[in-house]
Amino acid sequence: MAVLAVAASLSAPAAMAQVTGTDQYVARMDIDRDGRVALTEYQAWMGYAFERMDRNGDGQLTADELPGGRGAAISLSAHRETLAAAFRRQDANRDGFLSARELAAPPQ
């Protein structure tokens, strides 16, 4: 959860900036342009902050890479599992994809 909070607090890269509506999130996340967001697309979009913070590229966020310079280390795989759990909560109809409506709704 700490990485999700950190991700939300960082400014997005220019390509991800200025998103004002849920449909725009789907358009930006939807790499294959099928009108819905798959887990891998969600993880790629939501994981950019981890990658930016992982200065040495070792797949681990250590205390010196976390805001404030403290906290338990977080692995990329653990971060992706946290994102997968959030995805599953958002996927209200359990079809394995997120629609604009599901992205806009609070997780169940």
Backbone bond lengths (Angstrom), bond angles and torsions (degrees), N, CA, C in turn:
res aa  C-N    CA-C-N  psi(-1)  N-CA   C-N-CA  omega(-1)  CA-C   N-CA-C  phi
1 M - - - 1.443 - - 1.510 111.55 -
2 A 1.330 118.11 -31.82 1.458 120.75 -178.65 1.515 110.59 -60.95
3 V 1.338 117.91 -40.35 1.452 119.85 -179.48 1.517 110.62 -66.83
4 L 1.340 118.13 -36.81 1.459 119.60 177.05 1.520 110.55 -61.49
5 A 1.314 117.65 -41.77 1.459 120.74 178.31 1.515 110.31 -65.65
6 V 1.317 117.04 -39.91 1.452 120.95 177.94 1.515 109.91 -64.73
7 A 1.325 116.88 -44.22 1.459 120.65 179.88 1.516 111.00 -59.21
8 A 1.303 116.89 -40.63 1.459 120.23 -179.86 1.514 111.90 -67.13
9 S 1.332 117.17 -27.36 1.455 119.74 -176.08 1.520 113.15 -86.11
10 L 1.326 118.29 -17.04 1.451 120.78 -179.95 1.513 111.08 -83.46
11 S 1.314 115.79 149.26 1.462 117.89 175.92 1.517 108.91 -76.16
12 A 1.317 116.46 142.59 1.458 122.47 -177.89 1.520 110.49 -77.69
13 P 1.328 117.19 152.53 1.453 119.86 173.26 1.527 109.94 -58.50
14 A 1.308 116.23 159.74 1.461 121.23 -175.88 1.522 112.68 -52.58
15 A 1.339 117.10 -38.77 1.466 120.05 -179.08 1.516 112.21 -66.26
16 M 1.336 116.94 -21.82 1.454 120.43 -177.39 1.525 111.76 -103.17
17 A 1.313 117.12 -7.08 1.462 121.04 -176.07 1.523 111.14 -76.05
18 Q 1.322 114.85 163.25 1.456 123.26 173.19 1.519 114.42 65.86
19 V 1.303 117.62 30.86 1.458 121.49 173.44 1.518 106.84 -84.65
20 T 1.335 116.22 122.70 1.459 119.52 -175.21 1.518 114.17 -114.19
21 G 1.311 118.72 -9.41 1.460 120.76 -179.46 1.513 111.61 -144.81
22 T 1.319 115.23 160.68 1.459 120.94 -177.54 1.522 111.78 -60.13
23 D 1.329 117.54 -38.93 1.465 119.83 178.74 1.523 111.15 -59.71
24 Q 1.325 116.48 -34.72 1.462 119.93 177.87 1.526 111.00 -68.79
25 Y 1.337 117.14 -36.34 1.468 119.33 175.33 1.518 110.08 -61.77
26 V 1.308 117.37 -45.66 1.468 120.07 179.02 1.527 109.43 -59.92
27 A 1.315 117.36 -46.04 1.461 120.88 -178.94 1.529 111.51 -59.96
28 R 1.309 117.32 -39.52 1.467 120.92 -179.25 1.527 111.84 -76.88
29 M 1.322 118.12 -36.92 1.465 121.48 -178.53 1.520 112.36 -78.03
30 D 1.309 117.39 -29.73 1.463 124.48 -171.02 1.527 111.24 -77.11
31 I 1.319 116.09 81.76 1.460 122.01 -175.37 1.523 112.11 -61.79
32 D 1.325 118.04 -40.22 1.468 120.27 -177.28 1.531 113.28 -89.36
33 R 1.326 116.75 2.02 1.475 123.78 173.99 1.524 113.92 58.49
34 D 1.347 115.81 38.92 1.457 118.55 177.87 1.534 112.40 -97.50
35 G 1.329 116.55 6.69 1.461 120.82 175.71 1.514 115.07 85.10
36 R 1.311 117.05 8.74 1.458 121.74 178.89 1.525 108.17 -148.19
37 V 1.323 115.60 163.80 1.461 121.14 -174.96 1.523 109.75 -111.13
38 A 1.328 116.19 118.62 1.462 122.42 176.03 1.531 109.16 -83.19
39 L 1.320 116.59 164.42 1.455 121.41 -179.79 1.525 111.87 -54.98
40 T 1.317 117.65 -46.32 1.470 120.07 -178.05 1.533 110.83 -63.24
41 E 1.319 117.53 -36.32 1.466 120.71 177.35 1.527 110.69 -67.59
42 Y 1.326 116.21 -40.83 1.461 121.88 178.22 1.529 110.11 -62.87
43 Q 1.323 116.34 -46.23 1.455 120.09 179.98 1.528 111.70 -64.21
44 A 1.315 117.53 -38.57 1.461 120.18 178.34 1.526 111.06 -63.49
45 W 1.335 116.36 -45.59 1.462 120.74 -179.73 1.526 111.13 -65.62
46 M 1.321 116.03 -49.14 1.459 121.01 -174.80 1.535 112.42 -77.31
47 G 1.315 117.74 -16.06 1.458 121.03 -177.04 1.504 115.61 -91.18
48 Y 1.328 117.79 -0.90 1.462 118.86 -176.06 1.530 111.81 -59.50
49 A 1.310 118.64 -35.51 1.466 120.95 -177.87 1.526 110.82 -65.35
50 F 1.320 117.22 -39.90 1.465 120.44 177.49 1.521 108.94 -57.84
51 E 1.311 116.29 -49.52 1.461 120.84 -177.19 1.526 111.32 -61.87
52 R 1.313 117.40 -39.31 1.467 120.91 178.66 1.522 111.55 -67.99
53 M 1.321 117.18 -35.95 1.460 121.16 -177.94 1.535 112.01 -78.61
54 D 1.326 117.55 -24.81 1.466 122.35 -178.72 1.531 109.05 -78.54
55 R 1.323 115.82 76.09 1.465 121.85 -172.52 1.529 113.39 -60.33
56 N 1.315 117.95 -34.75 1.462 118.75 -178.69 1.534 112.78 -93.47
57 G 1.326 117.62 -0.52 1.465 121.87 174.48 1.515 115.22 65.72
58 D 1.340 117.22 27.29 1.465 119.21 -177.62 1.526 114.18 -92.49
59 G 1.336 117.47 3.63 1.461 120.56 179.15 1.514 113.52 78.63
60 Q 1.325 116.64 13.19 1.456 123.05 178.72 1.532 108.20 -132.93
61 L 1.318 115.76 136.45 1.459 119.34 169.36 1.518 106.10 -99.14
62 T 1.315 115.60 112.77 1.453 121.37 178.64 1.523 108.46 -96.49
63 A 1.307 116.03 169.48 1.468 121.01 -175.71 1.526 111.77 -50.80
64 D 1.325 117.49 -42.28 1.468 119.61 -177.52 1.528 112.66 -68.21
65 E 1.335 118.54 -14.85 1.465 121.84 177.98 1.526 112.34 -98.45
66 L 1.330 117.12 -8.72 1.460 121.75 -179.77 1.521 110.25 -91.34
67 P 1.325 117.15 149.79 1.461 119.22 177.04 1.528 110.34 -56.80
68 G 1.309 115.78 136.48 1.456 120.26 -178.47 1.516 113.07 85.01
69 G 1.330 117.02 -8.54 1.454 121.12 177.52 1.507 115.40 67.24
70 R 1.323 116.26 26.13 1.466 118.64 178.20 1.521 109.81 -149.26
71 G 1.321 114.38 166.04 1.456 121.13 -179.68 1.509 110.54 122.83
72 A 1.308 115.33 162.98 1.461 121.32 179.35 1.520 110.40 -72.07
73 A 1.311 115.65 146.27 1.462 120.69 177.40 1.529 109.72 -61.92
74 I 1.312 115.58 147.04 1.460 122.27 179.86 1.525 107.47 -129.61
75 S 1.321 117.20 127.51 1.466 120.36 178.99 1.526 109.93 -87.89
76 L 1.309 114.90 156.77 1.462 120.46 176.38 1.524 110.21 -60.56
77 S 1.326 117.46 -39.85 1.469 119.05 -179.95 1.525 111.13 -65.47
78 A 1.323 118.11 -39.18 1.471 120.44 176.92 1.520 110.59 -66.35
79 H 1.315 116.82 -38.94 1.462 120.67 177.51 1.525 110.57 -62.65
80 R 1.328 116.62 -44.53 1.471 120.22 179.12 1.523 111.22 -63.99
81 E 1.322 117.91 -35.81 1.469 120.07 177.59 1.524 110.57 -67.67
82 T 1.325 117.25 -37.73 1.468 120.86 175.42 1.524 109.78 -61.10
83 L 1.328 115.97 -42.99 1.469 119.95 177.58 1.525 111.15 -65.67
84 A 1.331 117.46 -38.88 1.468 120.83 178.59 1.522 110.70 -62.98
85 A 1.318 117.01 -39.62 1.468 120.48 178.38 1.530 110.41 -64.87
86 A 1.326 116.91 -41.20 1.467 120.26 177.18 1.532 110.12 -63.99
87 F 1.325 116.38 -41.26 1.468 121.61 178.00 1.524 110.60 -58.83
88 R 1.328 115.56 -47.34 1.476 119.51 -178.94 1.530 111.20 -61.49
89 R 1.332 117.30 -37.09 1.470 120.07 177.36 1.532 111.07 -67.85
90 Q 1.307 117.80 -34.65 1.469 121.40 179.77 1.526 111.90 -74.65
91 D 1.312 117.44 -28.45 1.472 123.04 -175.19 1.533 109.93 -76.73
92 A 1.318 115.42 75.94 1.473 122.00 -173.18 1.526 113.15 -59.55
93 N 1.334 117.77 -38.23 1.464 119.24 -178.22 1.530 112.99 -91.60
94 R 1.321 116.69 3.59 1.471 123.43 174.80 1.529 114.03 56.06
95 D 1.348 115.98 36.20 1.459 119.03 178.51 1.525 113.40 -94.03
96 G 1.338 116.97 -0.29 1.454 120.59 178.70 1.515 114.06 86.74
97 F 1.323 117.26 7.90 1.459 122.81 179.69 1.524 108.84 -138.63
98 L 1.320 116.12 156.77 1.459 120.71 174.18 1.513 109.58 -109.48
99 S 1.311 115.14 129.54 1.459 121.35 172.98 1.519 108.09 -91.40
100 A 1.314 116.77 172.85 1.465 120.35 176.01 1.522 110.46 -59.13
101 R 1.305 117.28 -39.67 1.475 121.25 179.42 1.524 111.23 -63.45
102 E 1.329 117.16 -42.84 1.458 120.45 179.37 1.536 111.48 -67.72
103 L 1.321 116.69 -37.03 1.457 119.39 177.14 1.521 111.65 -64.49
104 A 1.319 117.27 -34.56 1.470 122.26 -178.03 1.514 112.80 -78.36
105 A 1.317 117.50 -22.79 1.469 121.06 -175.55 1.519 110.92 -83.48
106 P 1.314 116.51 149.25 1.471 119.32 174.40 1.527 109.76 -63.81
107 P 1.343 117.84 145.81 1.465 120.08 178.30 1.534 110.59 -60.46
108 Q 1.312 116.11 145.86 1.476 121.72 178.04 1.498 110.29 -86.78
